Amino acid sequence: MKLLLDEMWAPAIAEALRDRGHEVVAVAERGDLRGLPDEAIFDAALVEGWVIVTENVVDYRPLAADAMRAGRAYPPIIYTSNRAYPRASRRTAGRLVAALDALLTSGIAIQHEHWLG
């Protein structure tokens, strides 16, 4: 499973996961994606085979619902929450790396959406 970390997640998280052997990139590392609207990230993830990791439920869930209603394919999405992974906390990056590493090594296939607890 290849992960694309949405812009709220630092490239250091992607780097730490790559150090553990996972294929992960942060939107912030990609000049072609950085600053683009969510729809463009959503479409790029589908075309390139990425699973999106985002806290942005408000924007991504409607995109997935619209694609599903239209019978179109859409990328799987792993949702995080600020409650479980507060971006203001220095410990969050390490906790998120550990949680994503555990998910990636579990063998669980993400088909549509997954909430990271």
N, C-alpha and C positions, 0 to 999 in steps of 0.2 A: 504494500500500500504506500503510495506517494502522498505526502502531506504538503499543502500550500497554506502557510500561516498568513492570515489576514493582517492588515496593516497595524492593528493594535498590538500585535505580538512582535517583540524585538528579534532582529536577525540572530542575536546570541542564542536564542532558544533553538532556532533551526540549526545553527552550528553545533550546539551541544548534542542534538539528536543525530546529526551527521557523524559526529565523533563516535556515536554508539552504533553506527552502521546503517542508519535509516536514510531513505531518500526524502529529504525535507528541504523546502526553500521558503523563505519569507517574502511576501510581496515587496517589502522594503528593500530587498536585495535585487529585485528585478526592475531595472530602469524602464522596461517596456510595460510594466504593470503598476508601478508606484504612482499613486495619485489618481488612478482611474476610478470611475464609478463602480459600484458593486456589481452592476449588470455585466460590465466588461470582465471583471475578475471571475464571476460566475461562468461566463462563456469560455474564457481562457482555461479555467479548471476543467471544464468538460472536454474541450478539444485536446488538452494535453494530458488528461487522465489523472488529475490531482483530486484528492479529497481536501476540501476546504476546512480549516480550523478557524473558527471565528466566535466572537462574543456577540456579534451583530445579528441577533435573531430577528429584530424588527425589519431588517432589509432582506436578509437571505431566505427566511421562511416564505414570504410571499413570492419570491422568485421561483423557489422550488414548487410551491403550490400552483403557480401559473403554468409552469412547464408540465407538471403532472396533469392538470386539467386539459392541456392542449395535446397530451399524448407524446410530449417530447422528452428525450433523455435529459437528465440533469446530473451535476456532480454530487456525490455524497458529501454530507456536511457534518462535521463534528462541532457541536456547540459547547461553549464554555460559559460560565457566568462570572460576573464580577464578585458575587458572593463567595463562590468556591475558589476563584483565582483572582483576588483583588490586584489590579495593576499597580496600585500605590504601595504595595508591600514588596520589600526586597526579597522575600522568600518565595514569591509567586513563581518566578522563572524556574527555579529548581524544582518546585512542586509540579509545575506544568510539564517540565521535561520528564520527570519520573512517571507521571500519569500517562503521557503520550507514549513513552517507551514501553510501559506495561501493556498498553493497548496494542501497540505495533507488534510486540512479541507474543501476544496472546493468540494470534491466529484468527481473531474475530474479523469477519468481513463486514464492512460498513456498506450497506446497500443504499439507504436513503439518508437517514439522519441518526445521530448518536449524541447523547448528552454525556459529557465528561463530568463525572461527579467528584 
